């Protein structure tokens, strides 16, 4: 198995960027398209545990559309073979000083493209001197 094949990594970086743009602009249709439509897909959020695409879809459609902008830092995308990747990133929002968000996603390649099959989002107090860079 090849880890971090440059061509595969570039694909995942592109779809990750598409996801991020959809997230901050509340493009629900794109967000739904990028999650695997399956009852086994899981998204643990900052305040919710969502099991299955129906629950994820309901959350996305009810979520406020304001205050979604964020700055990413320390993004790491690792690919495993041609069909699996993990994306990890830290984020900060202007309205939440002293807090750092963490996001992890497991991406799999399906016949219709890359999809998130598991995701986790959490927010913690930012460690003094560490910043969202994770350093």
C-alpha positions in Angstrom: 0.0 0.0 0.0 1.2 3.4 -0.9 0.8 6.1 1.7 0.4 9.7 0.4 0.5 8.9 -3.3 0.8 12.5 -4.7 -2.0 12.1 -7.2 -4.4 10.6 -4.7 -3.5 13.2 -2.1 -4.1 16.0 -4.6 -7.6 14.6 -5.2 -8.4 14.5 -1.5 -7.0 18.0 -1.0 -9.3 19.3 -3.7 -12.4 17.6 -2.3 -11.5 18.7 1.2 -11.3 22.3 -0.1 -14.7 21.9 -1.8 -16.1 20.7 1.5 -14.6 23.6 3.4 -16.0 26.1 0.9 -19.5 24.5 1.1 -19.3 24.5 4.9 -18.6 28.2 5.4 -21.1 29.2 2.7 -23.8 26.8 4.0 -24.1 25.0 0.7 -26.1 22.2 2.1 -26.5 20.3 -1.2 -22.8 20.1 -1.6 -22.3 19.1 2.0 -24.8 16.3 1.6 -23.2 15.1 -1.6 -19.9 14.8 0.1 -21.1 12.6 2.9 -21.8 8.9 2.1 -25.5 8.4 2.0 -25.7 5.4 4.3 -27.1 4.6 7.8 -23.6 3.7 8.9 -22.1 7.2 8.3 -21.4 8.9 11.6 -20.8 12.6 12.4 -20.0 13.5 16.0 -20.4 17.2 16.3 -19.6 19.8 19.0 -23.0 19.3 20.6 -24.6 16.3 18.8 -24.0 12.7 17.9 -25.4 11.9 14.4 -25.8 8.3 13.2 -26.7 7.8 9.6 -27.1 10.2 6.7 -30.8 11.0 7.5 -29.7 12.5 10.9 -26.8 14.3 9.3 -29.1 15.7 6.6 -31.6 16.9 9.2 -28.8 18.6 11.2 -27.4 20.3 8.1 -30.8 21.6 7.0 -31.7 23.0 10.4 -28.3 24.6 11.2 -28.0 28.4 11.3 -26.5 29.8 8.1 -24.6 32.7 9.9 -21.3 32.7 11.7 -19.8 29.8 9.8 -16.6 31.5 8.7 -13.4 30.0 10.2 -9.7 29.9 9.8 -8.0 26.6 9.4 -4.6 25.6 10.7 -2.5 22.5 10.9 -4.4 20.7 8.3 -3.0 17.2 7.6 -4.3 14.9 4.9 -3.0 11.4 4.8 -4.0 8.9 2.1 -3.8 5.1 2.4 -3.7 3.4 -0.9 -5.9 4.8 -3.7 -9.3 4.7 -1.9 -8.9 5.9 1.7 -7.8 9.1 3.4 -7.9 10.9 6.7 -8.2 14.7 7.0 -7.4 16.4 10.3 -7.5 20.1 10.9 -7.7 22.7 13.6 -9.9 25.8 13.2 -10.8 29.1 15.0 -13.8 31.3 14.7 -13.6 35.1 15.2 -16.5 34.9 17.6 -14.8 32.3 19.8 -11.5 33.7 21.1 -9.5 31.4 23.2 -11.2 28.3 21.7 -9.8 25.9 19.1 -11.9 23.5 17.1 -10.7 20.1 15.9 -12.1 18.3 12.9 -11.3 14.8 11.7 -12.8 13.1 8.6 -12.4 9.7 7.1 -12.8 9.8 3.3 -13.4 6.8 1.1 -13.5 6.7 -2.7 -16.8 5.4 -4.1 -17.7 5.0 -7.8 -19.3 8.5 -7.7 -16.3 10.1 -5.9 -14.8 10.8 -2.5 -17.2 10.7 0.5 -16.9 11.3 4.2 -17.9 8.1 6.1 -17.0 9.3 9.6 -16.4 12.8 11.0 -15.8 14.3 14.4 -15.8 18.0 15.5 -14.9 19.2 18.9 -13.9 22.5 20.5 -11.5 23.0 23.4 -9.8 25.8 25.2 -6.8 26.9 23.3 -3.6 26.0 25.2 -1.6 29.2 26.1 1.1 29.7 23.5 -0.1 26.9 21.2 -2.6 28.7 19.1 -4.5 26.9 16.4 -1.3 25.7 14.8 -1.0 22.9 17.2 2.6 23.7 17.8 
